[in-house]
Amino acid sequence: MVILSEWLAAQLDKESAEPAWRQLLQLMQQAILTGRLAPGTKLPSSRLLAADLGVARNTVLHVYDQLSAEGYVISTTGSGTYVADTRPDSTAVSTPTNKP
């Protein structure tokens, strides 16, 4: 099996007009939804993944935060970031709710 950072590095197009964070987010979402990243899989630390991909650590932190907000991953301070046990519905569209 190809190491995650190697697979992501091969997929990222640094010449693309699409920002690296958006490419990385979409690649990781795809990897989770297709099962390339199984539930419970521990993701690399943000520092390690950023170094492996040649991107800023803040890029990876932003992606991890977005994945967490969308339910793809669970982040625990001091423990790491893991693929969530349940996959989010990729067709679901979040809509704002008005609370009284």
OpenMM code with the backbone's topology and positions (N, CA, C; nanometers):
from openmm import Vec3, app, unit

residues = "MET VAL ILE LEU SER GLU TRP LEU ALA ALA GLN LEU ASP LYS GLU SER ALA GLU PRO ALA TRP ARG GLN LEU LEU GLN LEU MET GLN GLN ALA ILE LEU THR GLY ARG LEU ALA PRO GLY THR LYS LEU PRO SER SER ARG LEU LEU ALA ALA ASP LEU GLY VAL ALA ARG ASN THR VAL LEU HIS VAL TYR ASP GLN LEU SER ALA GLU GLY TYR VAL ILE SER THR THR GLY SER GLY THR TYR VAL ALA ASP THR ARG PRO ASP SER THR ALA VAL SER THR PRO THR ASN LYS PRO".split()
positions = [
    Vec3(0.0840, -0.1188, 0.0000),
    Vec3(0.0000, 0.0000, 0.0000),
    Vec3(0.0883, 0.1249, 0.0000),
    Vec3(0.0486, 0.2200, -0.0798),
    Vec3(0.1236, 0.3443, -0.0900),
    Vec3(0.0971, 0.4288, 0.0347),
    Vec3(0.2021, 0.4862, 0.0873),
    Vec3(0.1897, 0.5738, 0.2034),
    Vec3(0.1069, 0.6957, 0.1636),
    Vec3(0.0204, 0.7399, 0.2546),
    Vec3(-0.0710, 0.8507, 0.2263),
    Vec3(0.0015, 0.9726, 0.1716),
    Vec3(0.1080, 1.0142, 0.2363),
    Vec3(0.1767, 1.1361, 0.1923),
    Vec3(0.2343, 1.1202, 0.0515),
    Vec3(0.2807, 0.9994, 0.0171),
    Vec3(0.3327, 0.9757, -0.1178),
    Vec3(0.2206, 0.9845, -0.2204),
    Vec3(0.1056, 0.9253, -0.1870),
    Vec3(-0.0093, 0.9288, -0.2778),
    Vec3(-0.0568, 1.0725, -0.2976),
    Vec3(-0.0687, 1.1476, -0.1869),
    Vec3(-0.1134, 1.2864, -0.1967),
    Vec3(-0.0145, 1.3704, -0.2773),
    Vec3(0.1148, 1.3510, -0.2538),
    Vec3(0.2171, 1.4270, -0.3258),
    Vec3(0.2085, 1.4009, -0.4759),
    Vec3(0.1797, 1.2767, -0.5134),
    Vec3(0.1680, 1.2422, -0.6547),
    Vec3(0.0434, 1.3045, -0.7179),
    Vec3(-0.0589, 1.3291, -0.6374),
    Vec3(-0.1852, 1.3830, -0.6881),
    Vec3(-0.1893, 1.5356, -0.6914),
    Vec3(-0.1163, 1.6007, -0.6014),
    Vec3(-0.1183, 1.7476, -0.5952),
    Vec3(-0.0550, 1.8074, -0.7201),
    Vec3(-0.1214, 1.9052, -0.7775),
    Vec3(-0.0703, 1.9745, -0.8952),
    Vec3(-0.0319, 2.1160, -0.8539),
    Vec3(0.0958, 2.1354, -0.8291),
    Vec3(0.1423, 2.2658, -0.7807),
    Vec3(0.1363, 2.3737, -0.8884),
    Vec3(0.1158, 2.3336, -1.0144),
    Vec3(0.1030, 2.4299, -1.1238),
    Vec3(-0.0427, 2.4711, -1.1454),
    Vec3(-0.1335, 2.4052, -1.0789),
    Vec3(-0.2765, 2.4313, -1.0953),
    Vec3(-0.3152, 2.5670, -1.0372),
    Vec3(-0.4184, 2.6265, -1.0961),
    Vec3(-0.4737, 2.7504, -1.0415),
    Vec3(-0.5524, 2.7215, -0.9140),
    Vec3(-0.5901, 2.5963, -0.8956),
    Vec3(-0.6624, 2.5534, -0.7748),
    Vec3(-0.5656, 2.5574, -0.6563),
    Vec3(-0.6024, 2.6245, -0.5470),
    Vec3(-0.5123, 2.6318, -0.4314),
    Vec3(-0.4785, 2.4930, -0.3763),
    Vec3(-0.3588, 2.4803, -0.3228),
    Vec3(-0.3131, 2.3514, -0.2691),
    Vec3(-0.4061, 2.3002, -0.1600),
    Vec3(-0.4557, 2.3899, -0.0731),
    Vec3(-0.5424, 2.3445, 0.0360),
    Vec3(-0.6706, 2.2828, -0.0191),
    Vec3(-0.7253, 2.3421, -0.1269),
    Vec3(-0.8495, 2.2896, -0.1838),
    Vec3(-0.8248, 2.1538, -0.2504),
    Vec3(-0.7130, 2.1420, -0.3210),
    Vec3(-0.6784, 2.0134, -0.3817),
    Vec3(-0.6626, 1.9068, -0.2737),
    Vec3(-0.5899, 1.9418, -0.1691),
    Vec3(-0.5652, 1.8479, -0.0600),
    Vec3(-0.6957, 1.8082, 0.0084),
    Vec3(-0.7830, 1.9035, 0.0320),
    Vec3(-0.9125, 1.8753, 0.0934),
    Vec3(-0.9917, 1.7770, 0.0076),
    Vec3(-1.0004, 1.8043, -0.1212),
    Vec3(-1.0766, 1.7173, -0.2104),
    Vec3(-1.0154, 1.5780, -0.2196),
    Vec3(-0.8836, 1.5706, -0.2239),
    Vec3(-0.8167, 1.4404, -0.2295),
    Vec3(-0.8431, 1.3588, -0.1034),
    Vec3(-0.8374, 1.4236, 0.0111),
    Vec3(-0.8597, 1.3513, 0.1364),
    Vec3(-1.0060, 1.3110, 0.1517),
    Vec3(-1.0976, 1.3971, 0.1093),
    Vec3(-1.2394, 1.3603, 0.1117),
    Vec3(-1.2624, 1.2377, 0.0238),
    Vec3(-1.2048, 1.2405, -0.0957),
    Vec3(-1.2179, 1.1291, -0.1891),
    Vec3(-1.1595, 1.0015, -0.1288),
    Vec3(-1.0434, 1.0119, -0.0670),
    Vec3(-0.9783, 0.8947, -0.0079),
    Vec3(-1.0635, 0.8344, 0.1036),
    Vec3(-1.1302, 0.9182, 0.1800),
    Vec3(-1.2157, 0.8692, 0.2887),
    Vec3(-1.3428, 0.8068, 0.2324),
    Vec3(-1.4062, 0.8745, 0.1372),
    Vec3(-1.5320, 0.8251, 0.0818),
    Vec3(-1.5150, 0.6952, 0.0034),
    Vec3(-1.3993, 0.6773, -0.0597),
    Vec3(-1.3762, 0.5558, -0.1388),
    Vec3(-1.3169, 0.4424, -0.0565),
    Vec3(-1.2809, 0.4710, 0.0686),
    Vec3(-1.2251, 0.3671, 0.1536),
    Vec3(-1.0740, 0.3545, 0.1477),
    Vec3(-1.0084, 0.4381, 0.0677),
    Vec3(-0.8609, 0.4372, 0.0660),
    Vec3(-0.8090, 0.4639, 0.2067),
    Vec3(-0.8785, 0.5528, 0.2781),
    Vec3(-0.8501, 0.5780, 0.4195),
    Vec3(-0.9647, 0.5173, 0.4991),
    Vec3(-0.9379, 0.4093, 0.5655),
    Vec3(-1.0412, 0.3365, 0.6396),
    Vec3(-1.0766, 0.4080, 0.7694),
    Vec3(-1.1995, 0.3870, 0.8177),
    Vec3(-1.2374, 0.4436, 0.9469),
    Vec3(-1.1371, 0.4032, 1.0553),
    Vec3(-1.1025, 0.4990, 1.1397),
    Vec3(-1.0085, 0.4733, 1.2479),
    Vec3(-0.8627, 0.4932, 1.2112),
    Vec3(-0.8346, 0.5151, 1.0828),
    Vec3(-0.6968, 0.5366, 1.0392),
    Vec3(-0.6435, 0.6670, 1.0974),
    Vec3(-0.5250, 0.6601, 1.1566),
    Vec3(-0.4619, 0.7812, 1.2101),
    Vec3(-0.3930, 0.8549, 1.0959),
    Vec3(-0.4216, 0.9835, 1.0849),
    Vec3(-0.3587, 1.0656, 0.9822),
    Vec3(-0.2235, 1.1149, 1.0320),
    Vec3(-0.1331, 1.1456, 0.9386),
    Vec3(-0.0027, 1.1981, 0.9802),
    Vec3(-0.0195, 1.3315, 1.0530),
    Vec3(0.0764, 1.3637, 1.1372),
    Vec3(0.0725, 1.4940, 1.2041),
    Vec3(0.0777, 1.6032, 1.0980),
    Vec3(0.0250, 1.7191, 1.1316),
    Vec3(0.0236, 1.8298, 1.0359),
    Vec3(0.1654, 1.8702, 0.9955),
    Vec3(0.2571, 1.8667, 1.0900),
    Vec3(0.3969, 1.9022, 1.0590),
    Vec3(0.4582, 1.8035, 0.9600),
    Vec3(0.4380, 1.6757, 0.9863),
    Vec3(0.4953, 1.5723, 0.9003),
    Vec3(0.4350, 1.5775, 0.7603),
    Vec3(0.3020, 1.5863, 0.7516),
    Vec3(0.2371, 1.5883, 0.6205),
    Vec3(0.2767, 1.7132, 0.5423),
    Vec3(0.2829, 1.8276, 0.6095),
    Vec3(0.3240, 1.9511, 0.5423),
    Vec3(0.4656, 1.9381, 0.4867),
    Vec3(0.5557, 1.8823, 0.5658),
    Vec3(0.6939, 1.8639, 0.5200),
    Vec3(0.6996, 1.7675, 0.4020),
    Vec3(0.6250, 1.6573, 0.4107),
    Vec3(0.6247, 1.5581, 0.3028),
    Vec3(0.5688, 1.6145, 0.1726),
    Vec3(0.4703, 1.7040, 0.1833),
    Vec3(0.4055, 1.7593, 0.0645),
    Vec3(0.4691, 1.8889, 0.0159),
    Vec3(0.5561, 1.9475, 0.0979),
    Vec3(0.6187, 2.0738, 0.0602),
    Vec3(0.5216, 2.1907, 0.0631),
    Vec3(0.4282, 2.1860, 0.1589),
    Vec3(0.3321, 2.2956, 0.1760),
    Vec3(0.3461, 2.3502, 0.3175),
    Vec3(0.2869, 2.4651, 0.3408),
    Vec3(0.2908, 2.5244, 0.4744),
    Vec3(0.2077, 2.4405, 0.5715),
    Vec3(0.2507, 2.4367, 0.6955),
    Vec3(0.1762, 2.3622, 0.7974),
    Vec3(0.0343, 2.4163, 0.8107),
    Vec3(0.0181, 2.5484, 0.7977),
    Vec3(-0.1155, 2.6069, 0.8070),
    Vec3(-0.2090, 2.5527, 0.6992),
    Vec3(-0.1548, 2.5155, 0.5844),
    Vec3(-0.2357, 2.4548, 0.4782),
    Vec3(-0.2956, 2.3247, 0.5277),
    Vec3(-0.2133, 2.2405, 0.5875),
    Vec3(-0.2605, 2.1113, 0.6384),
    Vec3(-0.3553, 2.1321, 0.7562),
    Vec3(-0.3224, 2.2247, 0.8450),
    Vec3(-0.4114, 2.2529, 0.9582),
    Vec3(-0.5492, 2.2972, 0.9099),
    Vec3(-0.5518, 2.3815, 0.8078),
    Vec3(-0.6792, 2.4276, 0.7518),
    Vec3(-0.7591, 2.3094, 0.6963),
    Vec3(-0.6920, 2.2215, 0.6247),
    Vec3(-0.7594, 2.1040, 0.5672),
    Vec3(-0.8116, 2.0134, 0.6780),
    Vec3(-0.7302, 1.9857, 0.7784),
    Vec3(-0.7742, 1.9006, 0.8896),
    Vec3(-0.8935, 1.9637, 0.9623),
    Vec3(-0.8895, 2.0954, 0.9826),
    Vec3(-1.0013, 2.1643, 1.0478),
    Vec3(-1.1288, 2.1513, 0.9651),
    Vec3(-1.1160, 2.1670, 0.8338),
    Vec3(-1.2329, 2.1571, 0.7460),
    Vec3(-1.2868, 2.0141, 0.7439),
    Vec3(-1.1980, 1.9162, 0.7362),
    Vec3(-1.2410, 1.7756, 0.7391),
    Vec3(-1.3130, 1.7441, 0.8698),
    Vec3(-1.2644, 1.7995, 0.9787),
    Vec3(-1.3276, 1.7784, 1.1086),
    Vec3(-1.4658, 1.8430, 1.1124),
    Vec3(-1.4760, 1.9650, 1.0622),
    Vec3(-1.6037, 2.0366, 1.0616),
    Vec3(-1.7083, 1.9641, 0.9772),
    Vec3(-1.6636, 1.8952, 0.8735),
    Vec3(-1.7554, 1.8245, 0.7842),
    Vec3(-1.7808, 1.6803, 0.8283),
    Vec3(-1.7151, 1.6374, 0.9361),
    Vec3(-1.7401, 1.5039, 0.9890),
    Vec3(-1.6572, 1.3922, 0.9295),
    Vec3(-1.5560, 1.4252, 0.8511),
    Vec3(-1.4702, 1.3231, 0.7915),
    Vec3(-1.3691, 1.2670, 0.8909),
    Vec3(-1.3234, 1.3517, 0.9822),
    Vec3(-1.2207, 1.3108, 1.0778),
    Vec3(-1.2570, 1.3579, 1.2180),
    Vec3(-1.1919, 1.2958, 1.3148),
    Vec3(-1.2048, 1.3338, 1.4549),
    Vec3(-1.0651, 1.3737, 1.5020),
    Vec3(-1.0527, 1.4946, 1.5555),
    Vec3(-0.9238, 1.5420, 1.6059),
    Vec3(-0.9277, 1.5474, 1.7576),
    Vec3(-0.8241, 1.4924, 1.8191),
    Vec3(-0.8117, 1.4944, 1.9636),
    Vec3(-0.6755, 1.5519, 1.9986),
    Vec3(-0.6748, 1.6610, 2.0732),
    Vec3(-0.5493, 1.7242, 2.1124),
    Vec3(-0.4628, 1.6249, 2.1881),
    Vec3(-0.3397, 1.6122, 2.1439),
    Vec3(-0.2455, 1.5227, 2.2095),
    Vec3(-0.2512, 1.3796, 2.1600),
    Vec3(-0.3590, 1.3434, 2.0899),
    Vec3(-0.3738, 1.2065, 2.0412),
    Vec3(-0.3598, 1.1981, 1.8902),
    Vec3(-0.4062, 1.2997, 1.8200),
    Vec3(-0.3954, 1.2995, 1.6753),
    Vec3(-0.5291, 1.3142, 1.6059),
    Vec3(-0.5249, 1.2944, 1.4759),
    Vec3(-0.6432, 1.3061, 1.3916),
    Vec3(-0.6691, 1.1716, 1.3268),
    Vec3(-0.7936, 1.1254, 1.3378),
    Vec3(-0.8328, 0.9934, 1.2891),
    Vec3(-0.9516, 1.0054, 1.1947),
    Vec3(-0.9577, 0.9155, 1.0960),
    Vec3(-1.0740, 0.9093, 1.0082),
    Vec3(-1.1938, 0.8682, 1.0930),
    Vec3(-1.3040, 0.9405, 1.0770),
    Vec3(-1.4254, 0.9132, 1.1544),
    Vec3(-1.4791, 0.7736, 1.1230),
    Vec3(-1.5452, 0.7138, 1.2220),
    Vec3(-1.6017, 0.5799, 1.2047),
    Vec3(-1.7176, 0.5781, 1.1067),
    Vec3(-1.7878, 0.6889, 1.0950),
    Vec3(-1.8980, 0.6971, 0.9995),
    Vec3(-1.8630, 0.7992, 0.8934),
    Vec3(-1.8934, 0.7642, 0.7707),
    Vec3(-1.8633, 0.8549, 0.6601),
    Vec3(-1.9745, 0.9574, 0.6460),
    Vec3(-1.9361, 1.0823, 0.6189),
    Vec3(-2.0400, 1.1824, 0.5954),
    Vec3(-2.1094, 1.1528, 0.4629),
    Vec3(-2.2314, 1.1987, 0.4491),
    Vec3(-2.3058, 1.1835, 0.3251),
    Vec3(-2.2495, 1.2841, 0.2261),
    Vec3(-2.1840, 1.2358, 0.1215),
    Vec3(-2.1183, 1.3255, 0.0266),
    Vec3(-2.2175, 1.4059, -0.0557),
    Vec3(-2.3454, 1.3679, -0.0532),
    Vec3(-2.4449, 1.4423, -0.1291),
    Vec3(-2.5200, 1.5423, -0.0425),
    Vec3(-2.4956, 1.5370, 0.0869),
    Vec3(-2.5681, 1.6271, 0.1773),
    Vec3(-2.5197, 1.7705, 0.1593),
    Vec3(-2.6119, 1.8610, 0.1651),
    Vec3(-2.5784, 2.0025, 0.1566),
    Vec3(-2.6198, 2.0658, 0.2879),
    Vec3(-2.5248, 2.1303, 0.3519),
    Vec3(-2.5591, 2.1937, 0.4789),
    Vec3(-2.6325, 2.3238, 0.4512),
    Vec3(-2.7371, 2.3450, 0.5267),
    Vec3(-2.8134, 2.4681, 0.5132),
    Vec3(-2.8198, 2.5364, 0.6478),
    Vec3(-2.8020, 2.6676, 0.6484),
    Vec3(-2.8079, 2.7385, 0.7759),
    Vec3(-2.9487, 2.7314, 0.8343),
    Vec3(-2.9543, 2.7245, 0.9634),
    Vec3(-3.0843, 2.7242, 1.0298),
    Vec3(-3.0985, 2.8518, 1.1095),
    Vec3(-3.2188, 2.9009, 1.1131),
    Vec3(-3.2466, 3.0210, 1.1923),
    Vec3(-3.2972, 2.9776, 1.3275),
    Vec3(-3.2233, 3.0107, 1.4303),
    Vec3(-3.2647, 2.9762, 1.5659),
    Vec3(-3.3254, 3.0988, 1.6308),
    Vec3(-3.4364, 3.0791, 1.7010),
    Vec3(-3.5011, 3.1944, 1.7659),
    Vec3(-3.4180, 3.2516, 1.8781),
] * unit.nanometer
topology = app.Topology()
chain = topology.addChain("A")
for resn in residues:
    res = topology.addResidue(resn, chain)
    for name in ("N", "CA", "C"):
        topology.addAtom(name, app.Element.getBySymbol(name[0]), res)
